[in-house]
Every structure is written in C-alpha cells, then in structure tokens.
C-alpha cells in the first residue's frame, strides 16, 4: 500500500490516465514562450508498458518513461524492452535496500549484491539515455537556464 492508499495498476484505464497527466505536467515546464518542446510532440508516441512486467517493475518503468519524456529523450515503442531492463534493476535495488538482517555474512553478501546491481543499473541507464552524460553524447540539448539580468534598474 502506498502512503495514501493502494497504488494504482499502471496498466488500468485510471492508471494510464494518471500517467498521461503526469507526463503532460512534467513536460509543461519545458514549454517556453511560443515554443513547443520536442517532448510535448512525443507524448502521444510514448511506448506502452509491457504486460509481462510485475507490478513493482511496471511502476518503475512508468516513472522512468515519464522522467525520460520530461528530459526530452526521444522514445519509441522498441525502447520499452530496454527501459524494462533498467526498471527491473531499479526494482531489484529497491528490494535489496529494504532488506535487513542481523547476520554479518548475509549482510556482506547483500552489500556486494547491491553494488553489483547499482553498476548494472547505471549501465542500463546509460544505454537508454537516462544519465546527463548519455544525453550529451546523443546530442540531446539540456534545458536552457535563464540568464540573470545584470541591470536591476533596466526593467523599470
């Protein structure tokens, strides 16, 4: 259960509506004056969540797709499999982080497994453009920051 009740199934009608709303809200911040960001144009073309994913992995998949669309990463339906791999690693890492034990040997094995999973998650994120360096290599322009006005009296 979530903090405010049960979590939605991301593949249900209501879940898909909420995902679409989150994606639109994430992209609205990217729209400037008279300009339409490439992410706005791709909202209708976002990949669909694979049916074979478990519920925790499907939730991670949805959040990854939403974040990637907001970052302006071009997404196609074919990308859903590679995003599913990254979401699986993220769900596994989440499960490992919540695992606690008193046995020192098991705790040491858990730490080693977490480190290996982190490395694999990072490699998967780099492959799908989920890191700033990967987006720069793919020549996806970062969001432009507003330059501060040097003359505070010039706007009067």
N, C-alpha and C positions, 0 to 999 in steps of 0.2 A: 504494500500500500504506500502511496505517496504521502506527502505532508498534508495535502488537502483532500484526501480520499483516494480511491483506487486509480491507478494510472490507466490512461486510455489505450486501447489497442490501436497501434498506428495504422493498421490496415482497414479499420472500420470506417464507415462513412463520416462519423463525427471526428474520428482521429485524422482522417485526410483533410477535412475542413480546417481543423486546428493547425495542421502542418502548413497548409496553404496560407493561412492567416499569419503564422509565424514567419514564413518566407517573405510574404509581402511586407510585413513590418520591418524585417531585417534589411530589406532592400530599399525601403523608403528613405532611409538615412543616406543612401548613396545617390539619390536624385538631386541634382543641382538646379539652378535656375534655367529652365528651358532645355535642360539636357536629360536624356534618358540613359541610365547606366546600362551596360550590356547585361547585367544581372536581371534587370526588370524584363528585358526581352526574352530571357531564357526561363522565366518562371513556368510558363506553360509547357516547356520542353524538359522539365526535370525528370530524372529516372524514377521509376516506381520501385518500391521496396520488394525484394524477392520474397515469395510466400514461404520458402523453406527456412527462413531465419527464425530463431527462437525469440521470445518476447523481449528479453534484455538486449539482445543484439539488434533487433529491429528498432528499439528506442535509440540506441547509439547510432544506428545507420541514419535515422531520421535527423538527429541533431547534427551529424556530420554533413549531410546533404544541405541542410539549412545554413550551416556555417560556411560551407564552400560556395553556395549561391550568393550569400551576402558578401563574400570576399571577391566575387567576380570570376571565380574559376569556371571555365566553360564545361558543362556537364552534358553527357549523352546517355542514352539508355544502356549502352555497353559498359559504362563505368560502374553500374550498380554492383557488379561482381567484385571489382577491386575495392569499392567502398565497403562491401560486406566483409571482406577480409580484414580491413582496418577496424571496422566496428567490432568484429569478433575479438581481435586483440585487445581493444579498449574494454570490452565487457569482461574478458578474462582478467585483465589487470585490475578492474574494479572489484571482481570477486576475490582476487588474491589480496588486495589491500584490506578488505573487510575480514579476512581470515586471521584469527588469533589463536595461539596455543601457548602452553607453558613449557612444552618440551623444547629444549635448546637445539637438538638436531633437526627437528621438523621446522623450527623457526629459521634455522640457517638455510635449509633447503628451500623454504618459502622465499627468503630474500634472494637467493640465486635465481629462482624461477621468475620472480618479479623483475629482476634486472634483465634477464633474457627476453621476457615479454615486452619490456619497455623498448629494448633495442629493435625488436621485430615490429612493434607498433610505430616507432619512428621511421623505420624503413618503408612501411606501408603508407604512412602519411606523406613521405617524400615522393613516393611513386604516384600518388593521386593528386599531388599539388596541395597538400594540407599544411605546408610549412611556408614561411615567408621566403626562404631560400629557393624552394622548389618553384614558387610563383615567379620569382625574379628570373630564374633560369628559363621558365616557359614564357617569359616576357609579358606577364600579366601585370599591368601597371598598378602600383599601390594607390590607395586613396590619397588624393592631394590634400595637404593641410593648408588652411588659410594662413596667409602671411599677416603678421600683426602690423597695424598701421603705425608708422613711425611718428607721424604728426598728430597728436591728440586733438589739436585745435583745427585741423584741416576739415573735419567733418561738420563743423558748426556753420 
